[in-house]
Structures are given as structure tokens and as C-alpha cells.
Amino acid sequence: MTTGTLLLVPNTLDLGTETVDLQEVLPLGVLRRAAALTHWAAEDARSARALLKRIGAVVPLARALQEIAIVELPRPRKGSREAVPAAEWQALLAPALAGHDLGLVSEAGLPAVADPGSALVAAAHRAGVPVRPLAGPSSLMLALAASGLEGQHFAFVGYLPQEAGARSTRIRELEAVSRRLGQTQILIETPYRNAAMLAALTATLAPTTRLAVSCGLTLGAGWSRSGPVADWRAKPHEMPERLPAVFSFLAG
């Protein structure tokens, strides 16, 4: 039996914000491939169905929405630090092993990038299931491109500690790495903590360190600003509480 392919299907970056026109963000070829899929793995089945409904308004779905199989990615058991057993990820590949193409979708942007879907991709490689990423927006890469910072040597460091002292310590550590390696540091934060993150960065980083922020990428209200921390201190910028943001910095 021929094995199906795990297709990494990009999502828009408008989760929880204004809805954008899919055709302004995702290639028509991607929409067509997604519309043809009848088996999906997703972080949240409800938001995946919402995306498929939007896709169906552009390209007719292969089956009625209620007939499309959507299985949610496993999550670590509440209160447990143990990783999800490999067998649970393997089980999600059943449609692909039975010969069906399987779509993997994230809540926003490219699946498996700063996203739990990477474990399913790893399982697919172990099982011999072909993996094919489809073109679409990645907030990290879009923000890096818009930053004007070092684009050939960078690191994504994810979320920083929420406690103020630990967060400031981590910022100083990352700035030291950036200065030593000439490496752009990229991080993200939950939207309602955007303002606190920007305040921590501008208060902790050296005045000459270059700081860039991209907010609401691909949205009508989106913006990017980049400059020395001294400029951010002299001219503060208000951060919205609902729009996702990406923060990057490069020490001089």
C-alpha cells in the first residue's frame, strides 16, 4: 500500500484578531491542497474547522466539513512533566500509513515551528511517512526580515520567564550571547504581556543594542519598528494587548 504524505499546511496570523482575506496571505495552490484533504491533525479541532470553512469559501472542500476527520495533537498530562509517549504521536499517523494524505495545521503560521506539531513531524520521519511543507507566513521570519538586524546568524529563544527578576537576568544572558556571537535573538510573548516585555527589554538592554518589534504581521494594523534601545527609551511605543508581536535584538 502506498503511504500518504504529511502536509504541513500554513495558517494565517490572525488568530484572535481581525480576519484577513485568505487569498491575501496564503497561495491559491496551498488552499487547493488543503481543500482536498480529508484527514487532519491540529492543536484545536474547533479552530481547524474554522480555517477549513474559510478555505471552503474559496475552494470547495473535498467533503462536507462535518465529514472531515480532525484529530487533536496530544498534550502532556496536567501536572506532569513527562513528554507525550511516542506511541501517541505514531497513532496520529494512521491515515497516512493507510494511504491518505494527512494535513498538519497550527493555530497560526507554519506548523512545527515554535509549535507542538514538530513531534508529529519527527514521528512521520521515524515511520517513513513523507513530509512536505507548504508555503505560507511565518511570523518569526517575517519579523526578522523587517528588523534590519543580522539575518544570517540568529536564534529563536521562545518565551522568557514571567517573573521580573528572572526575565531581566535572561535578557542580560541573551544580550551577552548576541554580543559575543553577533547573533540576533528572537523571542515572543503572549499578547497581553507585550507591554511588559517591551518595558523589560528597553529597561535592561544596553542603549546601543538594536531592538526591533513587529506587531500584527499581515494584518491591516500591523507595523514594524527597529532602532537603538536609546531611541525606544526616548520615544516609547504603545503595545496593543491583542495583537501578537515578535521581539528581536542585536547587541553592538
C-alpha positions, 0 to 999 in steps of 0.5 A: 500500500502506498503511504500518504504524505504529511502536509504541513499546511500554513495558517494565517496570523490572525488568530484572535484578531481581525480576519484577513482575506485568505487569498491575501496571505496564503497561495491559491495552490496551498488552499487547493491542497488543503481543500482536498484533504480529508484527514487532519491533525491540529492543536484545536479541532474547533479552530481547524474547522474554522480555517477549513470553512474559510478555505471552503469559501474559496475552494470547495472542500473535498467533503462536507466539513462535518465529514472531515476527520480532525484529530487533536495533537496530544498534550502532556498530562496536567501536572506532569512533566513527562513528554507525550509517549511516542506511541501517541504521536505514531497513532496520529499517523494512521491515515497516512500509513493507510494511504491518505494524505494527512494535513498538519495545521497550527493555530497560526503560521507554519506548523512545527515551528515554535509549535507542538506539531514538530513531534508529529513531524519527527514521528512521520520521519521515524515511520517513513511517512513523507513530509512536505511543507507548504508555503505560507507566513511565518511570523518569526521570519517575517519579523526578522526580515523587517528588523534590519538586524543580522539575518544570517546568524540568529536564534529563536529563544521562545518565551522568557520567564514571567517573573521580573527578576528572572526575565531581566537576568535572561535578557542580560544572558541573551544580550551577552550571547548576541554580543559575543556571537553577533547573533540576533535573538528572537523571542515572543510573548503572549499578547497581553504581556507585550507591554511588559516585555517591551518595558523589560527589554528597553529597561535592561538592554544596553542603549546601543543594542538594536531592538526591533518589534513587529506587531500584527504581521499581515494584518491591516494594523500591523507595523514594524519598528527597529532602532537603538534601545536609546531611541525606544527609551526616548520615544516609547511605543504603545503595545496593543494587548491583542495583537501578537508581536515578535521581539528581536535584538542585536547587541553592538 
